[in-house]
C-alpha cells in the first residue's frame, strides 16, 4: 500500500513538472529525433548558416530540431511534401512540412507566451490595413502594378514592402501549395498565418537562433518603432535611458536567462525592461500593453482598456491604473516614488496640452468643414496637413514625453505641431471658407459659415488668441517680468 502511495506521489509530481516546467522541457525529446536528423543531414550542406544558428540556440540544447517546429499535418493549408533529392540524383518521398512556423506551432511549448501575445495589440497590428495609413500606401503612394497569382488585379508594392513588413500580411497559399510572393516572405508582427493564427514570433525572436540577448536590444524593437510617426527608437537613443545603455552595454548581462533589474543588471533599461521583462514583482509578459497607461495612436489619446474593448481583447478588464502601477514597479528599480509620480504628472500634462490646444479643436474643425473639401481622402492639401499634425507631430510629442525625450517632445513635436497648425492648417481652413462662401451650393455656403464661426471662437479662446495679438494684458506683463528676470540672471 505504501509503495502504491509512493508511486502515485511520484506520478503526480511528474505531471506537475510536465505542465509547469518552462520553455521546452514538456516537449523536449531525449535525443535528436530521426526526422530532424534527416533534415539536419541535408540542411547542414544546403543552408549551413541556418544550421549554425540552430546549433547556437537553446532549441539545439533541448533536442528540438527542424521537424519539431516545421512538421505539418494532412489538411494544413500550407503543408507540402518535402521530398529529398540525394547527391546521386535519386529522390525519395519526404515528410509533410510547412515553411511557416506560426504562434500556434510555437505554442506547443510556449503556451503562456503565445496566449499573452495573442491577446496583445501586436497580434492585431494587421488591422492597420483598414486605416488611413493604408489608403496612403495603396492609393496615394502606390498603384496595382504588383501582380501575382494571389493578386491577379494587382497590389501596391509600397504596401507590400513597407506597411506589411512591420504590421504583417495575410499570407496567401496558392493552389500549388506555394506561398504568394506578395505575402511571403513576411515577419510582420500582426501577420495572419495560413493556420488562422495571428502574429509572428520571429518578428522579435529572429530565426534560427532565437537569441534572448538580441530580443532585449532596443534595435530589435527599432525595426518598426522608428520614423516620423512613432520614433521610439530615436527617442530612446536621445533619452538618458538610451545614453546609459550604450555607455554600459558590457554591464547589461543581456544573455542571462534570469534578467531582473536590481538583481542581474542596474546600468540602464531597454525597451524590453520597461514593457515586457520580469521584475522582482512581475513575471515576463508578452502583452506589451500591460504597462502602458495611454494609447497614443489615435488623434485623441485613449486609455488602453478602451482600445482593448474596441478590439474585443481581454485587456478590456485591466484598467489603466493597474497598468500604470505595473510600469511604476519597473521605474522604482532605479527611481523613488516622488520622482516617478512627478514624471507621470509631466507626461499627463503634455497630453492635456496636445488635446486641448490642437487635437480636439482640429478634429472638430475638420468635421465641420468636410462639405468644403473634395470627397476623396488626401485629395485636398489640408488632408495631408491635418494628418501630419496628429499622426506625425502630435504622436512624436506624446511618445517623446512618455519616454523622456525632451528634444523630440519640443522641436520635433510641439514646435512642428504649432508651426504647421498656425502657418498651414488655419490658413488652409480660411481658404476653404472663402471658397465655400462664394459657392452656388447652399450646403457649402452653410458649411463655410459654420466653419468660420467656430474657427473664430477657437482662435479667440485662451489657447489661441495670442495669434490675433489679443493676449491678456496681465499675461503680457507676467511674460515681460520673466524676460527681465532672465536677462538679469544671465547678462553680465
N, C-alpha and C positions, 0 to 999 in steps of 0.2 A: 504493500500500500504506500509506504514511504517512497519507494522507488517510483511509483506512478505519479505521486505528487511532485517529486523532483523532476521527472520528465515533463510534466505539464508546465511546471515553472520555467524550465529551460525553453520549452516551446513558446510560451508567452513572451519571454524575454526576446527570443529570436524574432517573433512577429513585430514586437515594438521597435526593435532595432531596424528591421526591414523598412518600416514606414517612417522612421524618424531620422535615419542617417542621411546627412545632406549629400548633395551633388550626385555622384553616380553609383554610390555603394549598393543601392537597391537593385541596380541593373547590371553591375559590373560582372562580366564573365571571369572565371578563374584564369583564363588564358585567352589569347587572341583566337577568335573563332575561325573555323576553316573557311567560312565565306569571306571574312575580312582578309584572311591570309592570302586568299586568291586575288583579291583586289590589290593588296599591297605588292604582290609579286610583279604585277604589271605596272602599276602606277609609280612604283619606285624608279622605273625606267622612263615611262612616258611623261610623267609630271613630277619630276624629282623635287621641285620646290614645295609642292603640296605635301609630299611625303615627309620632307624635312620639318615643315611647320607642324604637321600632326605629331611627329616624333618628339617635338619640344612641348607638347601640350599635356594637360592633366588627363585628357582622354586616353592618351597613349599609356600613361601610368596605370589607368584603370581598365586597360584592355578593351576600351571602346574604339572600334575601328570603323572603316568606311561603311561596312554593311549595316552596322547597328544604327547609323544615322540615315543612310540613304535607302534602306530597304523599303520596298513598296508592296502593296497588296493588289491582287486582282481587282479591277474595278476602279482603282485610283485614277483620277483624271489625267495625271501626268506620268503614269507608270509606263515603263518600256523595258523590253528585254535587252539587257546589256551583254550582247554576245561577245565572246572572247576570240580574238584573232592571234594565233601563235606566229612566231617568227618564220616558221616554215610555210606560212600561208594558210594553214588549216584553221577552220573556225568551228567552235562548238558553242552550244546554247549556254548563255549565261544566266544571271539572276535578274529578277524583276526589281528594278530600282526607279527612283525619281531623282532628278537633278536637284530640285529644291528641297532643302531641309527647313520645314516650317516650324513655327512655335508649337504646333500640335506634336510634331516629332520630338522637339526638344523637351516637351512636357512629359515624355515618358520617364525622364529622370528628374527634370527640374520643374515639377508641378507647381510649387508655390510661386516661383519666379514668373512662370508663364501666366498664372492666374492674375498676379498683380499687374503684370504688363498688359494683359488683355483687357483690364478694366481701366487703363490709363488713356489719356489723350494721345499719347504716342501711337497706340494701336489704331486710333481713328484719324491719324494725320491725313489719310487719303480723302477725308471729307472736303478737303480744300478744292477738290475737282468741281465743286458746285459754287465756288466763291468768285469774287471779283478778280482775284489773282489769276484764276484760270481763264477768265474771259480775256485778260491781257495776253497770256501765253498762247491761247488757242486762236484768238481772233486778231487782236491789235498787233501783237508781235509776230504772230505765226500765220500759217495757211494750212491747207490739206495736202501739202506736197509729199509727205512721207507716207507712201502707200505700201502696205504689207498685206499678207493673206488675211490676217486678223482685222485689218482696217482697209478694206477694199476702196472705201471712199476717202481714205487718207486721214492723217492726223498731223498735228503740228510738231515739228522736230524741236521747237523751243520748249514745248511742254514735256516731251519725252526725255530730252537731255537735261532739262532744268528742273521743273517742278516735281516730276515723277521720281527723280533720283533721290530726293530727300523725303517727300511725302509718301511715295510708293505708288506703284501702278497696279492695275488689276491684271494679273498675269494670265494671258490667254494661251490655252493649249490648242494647237492646230489639229485638224483631223489626222494628220500624220503622226501625232504624238509629240511633235517638236513644239518648242515654246516660241511664240511670235516675237520677232526681233524688236518690235516697238515696245514690248513689255518686259523683255528679258535680254541682257542682264539688268537686274534691279535689286538694290538692297534698301530701298526706301522704307522708313520705319513704320509706315502705315500700309505697307503692301498687302493686297488681297491675294492670298495664295490659292492654287487650284483645289486644295482640300477645304477651302472655305474659311480657314483661319486668317486672322488679321495680324500683320506685323512681320518684322524681320529681326531675329535675334542678332544676326550678323551685321546689322546696321551699327551696332556698338561693339559686339564681340567678333572682331574680324576673323574669318576663317583662314586657315585651319588650326591655328594655334590657340585662338580664343583667350588671349592674354589678359589677365585681370589688371596687369600693370598698364597696358595700353588703354583699357577701358576707363582707367582712372585719370588719364591725362586729359587736360582741358581741350586739347586739339581734337580729341575723339568726338566731343560734342560740337566743336567748331566747324566740322564738315558742313553742318546745316545751320547752326546758330551763329550766323555772321551776316554781314552785309547791311544795306541801307535801312532795312525794315526791322531787323532784330539782331543788332550787332553784339550779342552777348560775349562772343569771343574777344572782340576788340575792347569791349568794356572791361572784361576780366583782366586783360593784359594791362590796362591803364590803372586798375584798382590796386590798392595796397595788397589785396589778396594775391593778385597775379604777380606783382613785383616780388612778393615774398616767396612765391612758389618757384619762379625761375631763378631766384638767387639761392634757393635751398633745395633744388631737385634731389641732390645727393642725400638729403636728410629725410626725404618723404617716405621711404620704406614702401614704395609703391607696389612691390610684388609680394608683400606679406599677406598670407591668407586671412589672418585676422587684422583688420585695418581700422582701428578705433582711435579717434583723436584723443590725445591725452594719455594714451597707452602705447600706441605704436608710432605716432608721429605728432609733432606740435608746431612744425615750421610754418605751415600755411594750409588753407583749404583749397580743394579743387571743386569743379562743378559737382563731381560725384560726392564729395564730402558733404556738401550742403543739401543736395537734392535726393540722394539715394543711399549713401553708405551708412554703415552702422555707427551708432554712438554707444556710450556706456548704458544708455537707457532705451535705445531703439535698435531694432534689427535692420538689416538691409531691406530696402523697399524699392521694387521696380516700377511703382507708380510714382512718377516724379512730381505729380500734383499734390501729394500728401503733405508737402511742406510749403506750399505756395498759398498765400492769403489773398492774392488778387490775380485775376486772369486779365492780362493787359493786351490781349489780342484785339478785342473789338474796338469800335470807335469810342465807346464809353466802357471803362473797365468794369468788370463784374466779379462778384465773389465766385470762387471756384465751384462751390456746391450748386450754384445757379447754372453754370455751363454744364456741369456733370448731369444735372437733372434734364437739361435740354437734350443731351446726348443719350439719356437712358442709362447712365453709368451708376454703379453702386456708391460712388463718391458723393452722390447727392445727399447721402446720410451723414457725411462728415463735414461739419461746419468749418468756416474759415478760422474761427478762434482756435479750434483744435489743431488745425494745420499750422497756424502761426506759432502755437505752442511747440509743435514738433520742430519747426525751424529754429525757434529761440533756444531749444535744447542743444542744437548744434552750435549756435552762436556762443552759448555760455561756456563752451570748452576753452574759449580764448578771451571772452569779454564778460564783464559783470553785468547784472541785470539793468542798472541805470543806463549804462552805455547802450545796451540792446534796445531798451524802451525808447530812449532818445532817438536812436536811428529810425525806429518804426514811426515815430511821430513826424520826423522829417520826410520820410517816404510817403506817408499818407497825405501830408500837406502838399507835396508836389502833385499828387494825383488830384487833389481838390482844386488846385490852381488850374491844371490842364482841363479838367472837366468844366469848371465854372466859366473860365475865360474863353476857351476855344472850342472844346468838343460839343458841349450842349448847344450853345448858340449856332455854331457852324452846322450841326446836324439839322437843327430847326430851319435855318435859312435855306439849306439845300432842299428840304422837303417842300417849303412854301414856294420856292422858285422853280420847282420841277416843270410846270407848264411852259416856262420861258425857255427851256432847253430843248435841243434836238433829242428825240427819244432813245437813239442808240447809245448804249453805255460807252463812254470815252470818246464820243464824237464832238464833245464840247471842251474847250480849253479848261473851263472851271472844273470839269470832271477830274482831270489829272491833278489840278491844284488841290482840290479837296481831298482826293485820295492820298496824296503825298503828305498833306497836313496831318492826318490822323494815322495813316498806315506807316509812314516813314518817320517824320519829325516827332509826332506825338508818341509813337511807340518807343523811339530812341530815348526820349526824355524819361518815360516811365520805366523802361528796363534799366536805364543807367542809374536812376535814383534807387532802384531795388538792389543794385549790385555795387553801389558806392563808386560810380564812375563820374566824377564831377565835370570833366571836360565834355563828355558825351551828354550829360544832363543839360548843360548850358549851351555850349557853342554848336554842338551837333543836334541838340534837342530843342529847348525852349527858344533859343535865339532864331534858329531856322524856322521854327513854328510861327513865332511872332512876325518875323520878316515877311514870310510868304502870306500870312493871314492879312496883314495890313497893306502890303505892296502888290499883291496879286489877287487874293480871294475877294476882298472888299471891292476893289476897282472892277473886277470881272462881274461881280453881282450888280454893280451900278450900271455897267454897260447893258446887261440883260434887262434891267429895269427900264432904262431909257428906250431900248428897242421894243420892249413889250408895251410900253405906254403909247407908242405911235402905231401899234398893230391894228389891223382891221378885225382881229379876232377878239371878241369881248372877253373870252376866258383868259386870254393873255393879258389884256388890259387890267382885269381884276387881279390876276396873279401879280402883275407888276406893282399895282398899288399896295397890295397886301405885303409884298416883299419889302417895298420901300418903307412902309410904315413900321414894320418890325425891325428892319435894319436901323432905322433912325432911333428906335427905342433902345436897341442894343448898343449902338455907338454912343448914345448919351448916358449910358449906365456907368456905374463907378469904375468898372474894369477898363472901359474903352474911351471915356470922354477926354482923356489926355490927348487923344489923336485929333480931337476937334479944338484943341487948345482951350479946353474947359476944365482943367484941373482945379480942384477946390483950392482957394487961396490959403487955407490952413495947411494943406498938404504941400503946396509950393513953398511956404515959409519953413516947414519942417525940413524939406529937402535942401533948401539954401543953408540952413543951420548945420545940417550934417556935412555938406560940402565944405563949409567954412571950418568945421571941426577937423575934417580930414586934412585940409591944407595946413592947418596949424600944427597938426601932429607930425606930418611928413615933410613939410617945407623947412629947409634950413635957413 
